[in-house]
C-alpha cells in the first residue's frame, strides 16, 4: 500500500484552496482533493507564535507523484513556505486505489 499517499496542504482561505485543488486534480497530480474549511493553525513563524484561520486540503495521489505535486504547490501557492506534508496510505479499498491509479498522471 505504500504506493499511495495523502498530502496535506493548508491555504489562507477557501478560494485559494479551490484554485490549488482544481489545478492539481486537473493536471492529474492528484485524483481527489478534500477541502476542510476553517482550521485554526498555531505555529512559529519568524520568531513569533502565530494564530491564524486556514483551510486544509487533503490530496489523494501516488507516492511517485509527490515531487511534482510539491513543486506545483510551491509554484502556485501564495505562502512563501506552504505546508506540504505526505503521509503513506497503510490500507485502502482495492476499488478506490484502482480508481486513484487510473485518475492520476502517468510518471
N, C-alpha and C positions, 0 to 999 in steps of 0.2 A: 504494500500500500504506500510505501514511501515515494512513489512516483507522483503523488498528488500533494498539493499544499493548499492552505488558506493563507492569504496575505492580508494583513491588517494595515489600513492606511487611514489616517484622520484628515479632515478638511475643516476649514473655518466655518462653513455653512453648507446647507443642503444644495444650493445652486452649484457651488463648486464641486461638491460630491457627485452630483448628477452629471456634470460635464466630464469629470475624470472617469467615472464609471462607464459612461457611454463610449468614451474614447477607447478604453481598454477592452471592453466587451466587443465593440465594433471592429477593432483591429485583430481580434482573435487572441489577445494576450490573456484573456480570462473568459471562461464560459459563462460566468454569472457574477453579479455583484449585488450584495445586500447593502442597503444604506440604513444605518441605525441612527435615528435622529437624536439630537440633544444628549450627548455625553458630556460629562464635566471632566476636564483634564487639569490636573495639578502637577506641575513639572518645574524643574530648574532650567532656566534659560539665562545665559549671560550673567550668572551670579545672583539671580533673583528667583524667588519662588513665584510662579505664575499660576493663575486660576482662571481658566477660560472655558467657555462653552464651545464644543466642537461637534462634528458629525463623524461617525465611524463607518468606514466601508470595509466589507468583508468580501474578498475576491476568491473565487474557486478556480484553480488552474493546475497546470502540471509543473512539477519541480524544475524541469528543464527550461521553462519559460520565465523563471523568476528574474534572471538577469535583465532580460528585455523589458519585463514589466517594471522592475525597479528603475531602469534607465528612463523609460517613458514617463513614469510618475514624476521623476526629478525634472524632466523637461517641461511638463505642463502644470505642475503644482505651484500655487502661489507662495508656499513657505520656502525659505532658503534651506531648511533641513526638515523635510517631511518625514513623518513616521512611516516606515515601510518595513514591516516585520512578517516573516513567513513561518508558519507552523506546519509540521507534517500531518497528513491525514493518516491516522492509525488504522481505521476501518471505514468501510463505506458500502452502500448498496451497489452491487455489481451493475445494475441498470443505470444508476446515476453516474457512476465512474465511467462507464462506457459512453454515456452522453457527453460528459465532461471532455473525454478524449476526442470525440468527433467534433466538438464545438470550439476547440482551441487550435491555434496556429500550428502548423507542422514546422518543427525546427530542424 
